[in-house]
Amino acid sequence: MKNEINVLVTGAAGQIGYALLPRLVSGEAFGPNTTVNLKLVEVPQVVDKLQGIIMELEDCGFSSLGTVEAYSDIFEAAHNVDWALLVGSIPRGITINGKKIEERGDLLRINGGIFTDQGKAIGENAKSDAKVLVVGNPANTNALIGMTHAKNPSQTWMAMTALDANRAKAQVSIKTGKAISKIKNMIIWGNHSPTMYPDLDNAYADGEIASTVINDDSWIEEDFLEIVQQRGKAIIDARGASSAASAANGAIDTVKQASNPTEEGNCFSAGILSDGSYGVPEGLIFGYPLKTTREGKIEIIQGLELNNYAKQKLNITISELQEEKEAVKDLI
C-alpha cells in the first residue's frame, strides 16, 4: 500500500519549477512507494500556464504521480500540505511601476510582502509538522519573514543552501580528482548570498579533511571562495539567465536529506532558525550543518571546530543577515 504526501510548490510555472516538478513526482524525492499530490501555485496572470505543465507531468507516466492541482490562492493551496517548496519570488532586475529593482533592500521589501502571506497561509493551513523550503531569494530573510507569520513552531522552515554546497563539492572534486560522491560534510555557513562561507576544514574528501588534501591556502581563500560565492552571477553572465536546473537539484537534495536519516559522519546544509549555536545570534535564519534524526527531526550538528579565519567569515555573513533583518523589521 502506497503512502501519500501533499507537496505545495510556488512559482511552479517558472524555470526552476519546470526542472523541479518531474523530479518531485518521479519517485526520486520521496521514494517509489509514495504517491505525490502536487499543489502548484502561480500569480493569477500566469496560473493558466500551469495546465501545460500538468499535461506534461501526466505524459511522463510516473507511477508516483497523484493528483495535480493549480491555484492562484496560496491560502487554498496550503491546506493539508506536508511539504512546501517556496520557489516563487521577485528577481533582481525586474521593473515594477517603472523602477528597475536592483538594490537588495528593495528586493527584500518586495518579497517580504509575498512571504508574509505565504507564511500565514502555511502556518494556518498546512500540517502541523510540515517542512518548508524557501528557494526564492533572498532566501534566508524570506524564510524568516514566512516563519514569523506562520506562527507555528512545530513546522520547520529552511532556506536553501544545498545549491552552494553542491557547487563547493564540485570544485573540490575538480581540484582533488576525487569523485564528487566522496566529498562529504560540506557545510555552508550563513546566508545564501556572496557572503556565505563554504567550510573545507570540516569537509572530507575521500575520508580525509578536504583542506588538508588540497593543501593550498591561496587557492582555498581566493579561487575557491570566489568561485563558489560568485557562481550564481557567473552563470547569469554565461547563460543569460539564473540557475534553474542546478537550483532545482539543490531543492530535491534538500527534500531527500530532510526526509531521511543522515548517515553517520555526514551532514546537509540549509538555513534554519538559529538557537545561538556557534555564536550566531538567535532569531536569524542561518546556514548550519544539519542532520535528520530517525524520528524525522532536523537538528544542528554541534561540536565542530572553527578557526579564526572561519570565525571572521561567519561574522561577515552574520552582519549581512542582521542588516537584512533590520531592513524588514516592520514585517517581522
N, C-alpha and C positions, 0 to 999 in steps of 0.2 A: 504494500500500500504506500503510495507516494505522500510525502509531506507537501504542504503548500506554504508559500511565502509571498507576501504582498510588498512590492517594491515601487516606490514613487521616484520619478526622475523629472526634474525641471529642466527647461532649456532643451527638451528632448528632440526638437527639430534642428538643432544646431550641429556643427561638425563633430564635436565631441560626442554628443548624443547619438549621432549616426554610427560612430565607431563603437560606442559603448553598448547599445541595446542588444545587438545579436549575441554578444558575449555574456550578457546577463542571463539570457534565456537558453543558451546552448547546453547547459549542464556544467559548464566550467566553473561558474562563480559559486553556485550553491550545491553542486553535486547532481548526478544524473537521476537521483531518486527524489528530487524536489521539483514540484511544479511551481513555476514563477508567474505570478499575476502582475502585470505591469500597469501602472497608472502614470500616464505621460502628461506633462503639464507644459503649456506654452501660453504666451500672451495671446489675447483674443484675435489679433490681426494675423497670427501665424498658425493658430491651432488647426486650421483646415489642412495644413501641410502634413500633419501627423497621420492622416489617413493613408497616404502613400507609404509611410514608414510601417504602419500596421500591416499593410498588404505585403510588404517585403518580408516582415517577420513571419507572417503566415506562410509565405512561399519558401522560406528556409526549411520548413518541415521539422523543426526541433521538437522532439518528444517532450521536452521540459517546458514548452510554452503553454501557459494557461490563458487566462483572459487578458486582453489588452484594451484599455480604455483611454480616451483622450479628454483632457479637461483644460479649461481656462481659469477655473476657480480652485485655488490651492486649498481652501478650506474643505471643499467637497472631495478633492483628490486625496487628502491626507487621512481620510477615515480608515482606521484599522491597519495602517501600514506597519511592516516590520522594519523596513529599511527605507531611508530617504536619501537620494543622491541629488544634491542641490548643485546642478551644473550651470544653470542659467544665471548670468549676471551681465551688467552693462560693461562692455570692454573699453579700455583706454582708446582714445582716438575717435570715438563716435561723436556725432554732432547732435546736441539736444538744445532745442529752442535757439538755434543759430550759433551756439557756442560749442567749439570742439573741446571735448573733455580730455585733457592731457594731464592735469595735476592729480596726484594720488589722493589729496584731500577731497577734491571734487568727486572722484571715483568712490571714495569711502562713503560720502554722504548720500550719493545717488543710490548706491547699492544697499546702504543701510536701511533705506525705506523699504526696499524689496524684502530684505531678510527679517525686518520687523514682522511683517505679515506672515512670512513663511514660518518663522519661529512660533508665532502664536497658533497657527493652524496645526503644526505638528505637535506642539505641546498639548493642545486641546483634543485632537482627533486621532493621532497615531497611537500605536500600542504603548503601554507604559514602559516597556523595555526596548523601545525602538532604538536603532542605531542610525545616526545621521552623519553623512559625509559631505562637507562643503567643498566643492571643486571650484566654483566661481570665485574669481579674485575680486578684492583682496581677501583670500580665503580665511585667514586666521581671525581677522576682525569681523568679517561677515558671520563666521561661526559664533563668535562671542555675542554679537547682536541677536542672532537667531536663538541661541541658547537662553539668553537673558529673557527674551519674550516668550519662550516656550514655558518657562516656569515649571519645569517638570524634571526634577533632579534624578529621577530613575532612568531617564533617557540618556544616551551617550552621544555627545556632539563632538565631531572631529573635523579638522581641516586637513586637506590632502597635502602630504609632503612625500608620498611614495614616488611621485614623478622625479623629485630631486634625488631621492635615494637611488632610484634606478639609473639616473644619469651619472651619479657618483660611482656606482658599481661598474657601469660600462667603462668609465675612464680608468678605473683601477685594473679592470680586466685587460684593456688595451695596453696599459703601461707595463703590467707584470707578465702578460701572456697566460695568466690563469683563467680558466673557464669562469664565466660570469656566475655559474651555479655554485662556484667555490668561494664567492665573495659573500661573507656573512656579517651580520650585526652592524649593518651600515646605518648610522644614526644621523638624522638631520635635526639639528638643534634650532629652535626658534621659529622665525617667520618664513612663510612661503614667499620669499622675495629675495632680491640680491644680497640681503644681509644674513640669510640663513647660513649655518655652519655645518658642512659635512665632515664628520669626525673619523679620521683614519687611524687614530691612536686606540680606538676601541673597536675598530672593524678588523675582520680577519680575511686573509687571502690564503685559501687552501690550508687553514688551520694555524697560520702564523699572523702576527699583528701586521696589518697592511702597511703602516708607515715604516715598519722595520724592513719588510720585504722590498718596498720601493727604495728606501734608503737615499732619499733625495729631497731635503727640506726645501730647497729652492723651487723644485717642481711642485711640491705639495702646497707651499704657501703662495705661489704665484700662478703657475699654469693651471694646476688642478682646481684651485679655489675659483679662479676667474672663469674657467670653462663651465663649471657646474653652476655657479651663481648667475652667469650671464647666458646660459644655454637657451632660455626662452627667447631672449632678444635675438640671439644668433639664428634661431630657427625662423623667426619672423623675417629677419633680413634675407635669409636664403630662400624661404618658401613663399614669402609674401602673405603669410597668414600664420596665426599662432598654432602651437602644438595641439593636435587633435588625437591622432592615433595613440601617441605616447601618453597623453593625458588620460585618455580612456583606459589605457592599460594600467596606469597608476591607480585609477579608481577601482578597477577589477582586482588588482593586487590587494588593495586595502580591504575590500569586501571579503576576500578569501582569508586574509590574515586576521581580520577581526571576527571571523565566523568559526575559526578552527584553532585548537590549542597551539601555542607557539612552541616549536621544538627547543629543547634544552640547548643553551649556548647561542641562541639567535634572538633577534628582536624584529619588530617592524616599526616604521616611523610614521607618525601622524601628529598633528597638533591636537592637544587635548587641554582641558582646563587645568591650569597649574594649581597645585596644592602647596607650593613653596619648595618643592624638590629642587635640588641643585642650586638653591639660592635665587630661583626665579620668583618674582613677586606673585602672590596669589591674585587670581582674577584676570589672568591673561590666557588666551588660547595659544599654547606654546608647543613647538615641536620637541618631542621627547622620544627616548627609546621605550617601546611598549611591548607588552606581552598579553596574549589572551589566555586566560585560565581554562581549565577543563569545564568550569561552570559557565563559561562564556563572558566572564567579566574582563574588562580591559584595565590593565594596571601599568603604572610607570615602573620600569626596572630601576632598582636602587643600587647604590654602592659602586658606581663606576667612577674611575679617577679622571679628573680634568686638570691638565697642566695650565700654567699661567697664560700661554698663548690661547688655548681654548676658552679660558675664562674671559679673556679680552674680547674674543669673538662673540661669546654669549652676551656680554654687556652691550655690544653694538646692536644686536638683534632685539634684546630686551628694550633698549631705549626706543627703537623704532616702533615696537608694539605698544609701548606706553604712549608714544606720540599719536599713534593711530587711535588708541582708546580715548585719549583726550579730545581728538578731533570729532569723535561721535558721542561724546559724553551725554548729550541730551537724548540719545537713542538707547542708552543702556542704564 
